[in-house]
């Protein structure tokens, strides 16, 4: 791990595209899918530049929501009480450890709750379903499925209980 507690992994983001004839890469824009690459292209660059993973771009069209639970796994590998509740409510969907090794990414089919912010005010949580690039580790948590399941009613209730409610205008501005 590095000084910030992140794995010593070198990620290659599929959110980078070729900008120059010499193959130099530039960062993609989270709100501009035309700057993103396909998985196959990103994976080829990952191999070429000896990186450990890729990133995934979320848009409303993907119909995928990611729940990012930071600092939810202690140094002994034990989940926090909040993380256990989210994993249980996730109903067997795909879950992986984050790049820090101390957090979880829960991926489901569906969207974040409307009218709520992306950050939690009670626990260290962020929820994304649009205009976001996420580093993927492929470090599957426990016996998580490789299939994305729909957001369960229990999971939606947990999200609403842990995210800040806000006016729709503010919500749209943050997206």
C-alpha positions in Angstrom: 0.0 0.0 0.0 1.1 3.5 -0.6 1.2 6.4 2.0 -2.5 7.1 1.5 -3.5 3.5 2.3 -4.3 2.6 -1.4 -3.2 -0.7 -3.0 0.0 -0.4 -5.0 -2.0 -1.0 -8.1 -1.6 0.9 -11.3 -5.0 1.4 -12.8 -5.5 2.0 -16.5 -8.7 4.0 -17.0 -11.0 3.2 -19.9 -11.9 6.8 -19.4 -8.7 7.8 -21.2 -8.5 8.2 -25.0 -5.7 8.6 -27.5 -5.1 12.2 -28.2 -1.9 12.1 -30.2 -0.4 10.0 -33.0 2.3 8.8 -30.6 -0.3 7.1 -28.4 -0.2 9.7 -25.5 -3.3 9.5 -23.4 -5.4 12.3 -22.0 -7.9 12.1 -19.1 -11.5 11.7 -20.1 -14.3 14.0 -19.0 -16.9 12.4 -16.7 -19.7 14.3 -18.4 -18.5 13.6 -22.0 -18.8 9.9 -23.1 -17.2 10.8 -26.4 -13.9 11.0 -24.5 -14.2 7.4 -23.2 -12.9 4.2 -24.8 -14.5 0.8 -25.2 -13.6 -1.9 -22.7 -11.6 -3.8 -25.3 -9.5 -0.7 -26.1 -9.0 0.1 -22.4 -8.1 -3.5 -21.7 -5.5 -3.5 -24.5 -4.0 -0.3 -23.1 -4.1 -1.8 -19.6 -2.0 -4.7 -20.9 0.3 -2.4 -23.0 1.0 -0.1 -20.1 1.1 -2.9 -17.4 -1.9 -1.6 -15.4 -4.0 -3.6 -12.9 -7.5 -2.4 -13.8 -9.8 -0.2 -15.8 -12.5 2.4 -15.0 -16.2 2.3 -15.9 -18.2 5.3 -17.1 -21.7 5.6 -15.6 -24.5 7.3 -17.5 -28.3 7.3 -17.1 -28.4 5.1 -20.2 -26.3 2.3 -18.5 -29.1 1.8 -15.9 -26.4 1.1 -13.3 -25.9 2.6 -9.9 -22.8 2.3 -7.8 -22.8 2.6 -4.0 -19.4 3.6 -2.8 -18.8 2.7 0.8 -15.5 4.2 1.9 -13.7 3.1 5.1 -16.1 0.3 5.6 -13.6 -2.5 6.1 -11.2 -2.4 9.1 -7.6 -3.5 9.2 -8.7 -7.0 10.1 -11.0 -7.3 7.1 -14.2 -6.9 9.2 -17.1 -4.9 7.7 -18.6 -2.0 9.6 -22.2 -2.4 10.8 -23.4 0.0 8.1 -21.5 -1.9 5.4 -23.0 -5.2 6.6 -26.5 -3.7 6.3 -25.8 -2.5 2.7 -24.3 -5.9 1.7 -27.3 -7.7 3.0 -29.8 -5.3 1.3 -27.8 -5.6 -1.9 -29.5 -9.0 -2.4 -26.5 -10.8 -4.0 -25.5 -8.3 -6.6 -21.9 -7.6 -7.8 -19.7 -6.1 -5.0 -16.0 -5.4 -5.1 -13.4 -3.9 -2.9 -12.4 -0.4 -3.8 -8.8 0.6 -4.8 -8.1 1.5 -1.2 -8.9 -2.1 -0.1 -10.9 -0.5 2.8 -14.1 0.2 0.9 -16.8 -1.5 -1.2 -18.4 -0.7 -4.5 -21.9 -2.2 -4.8 -23.2 -2.2 -8.3 -26.9 -2.7 -9.1 -29.3 -2.2 -11.9 -31.3 1.0 -11.5 -30.8 4.6 -10.4 -29.9 6.5 -7.3 -32.9 7.8 -5.3 -34.3 11.0 -6.9 -34.1 14.1 -4.8 -31.1 13.0 -2.7 -27.5 14.1 -2.9 -24.6 11.8 -3.8 -22.9 12.0 -0.4 -24.0 10.7 2.9 -24.3 12.7 6.1 -24.3 9.8 8.5 -21.8 7.4 7.0 -19.0 7.6 4.4 -21.1 6.8 1.4 -21.4 8.2 -2.2 -23.9 7.1 -4.8 -23.4 7.5 -8.5 -25.6 6.7 -11.6 -24.6 9.4 -14.1 -21.6 11.4 -15.2 -19.1 9.5 -13.1 -16.0 7.4 -13.8 -15.2 4.6 -11.4 -12.0 2.7 -11.0 -12.8 -1.0 -11.1 -10.6 -3.5 -9.2 -12.2 -6.8 -10.0 -11.5 -7.7 -6.4 -14.9 -9.4 -5.8 -16.0 -9.2 -2.2 -16.9 -12.5 -0.6 -19.3 -14.6 -2.6 -20.7 -11.7 -4.5 -22.4 -12.5 -7.8 -21.0 -11.5 -11.2 -24.5 -10.5 -12.1 -26.0 -7.1 -11.4 -29.3 -7.3 -9.6 -31.9 -4.6 -9.4 -31.8 -2.2 -6.5 -33.9 -3.8 -3.8 -36.5 -1.9 -1.8 -34.4 -2.5 1.3 -31.3 -1.0 -0.4 -33.3 2.0 -1.6 -34.5 2.6 2.0 -30.9 2.4 3.3 -29.8 4.9 0.7 -32.6 7.4 1.5 -31.8 7.0 5.2 -28.1 7.8 4.7 -28.1 10.4 2.0 -28.9 14.1 2.3 -32.3 15.0 0.9 -32.0 18.1 -1.3 -34.1 20.1 -3.8 -34.2 18.7 -7.3 -32.5 21.9 -8.7 -29.5 21.3 -6.5 -29.4 17.6 -7.3 -29.4 18.3 -11.1 -26.6 20.8 -10.7 -24.4 18.3 -8.9 -24.9 15.7 -11.6 
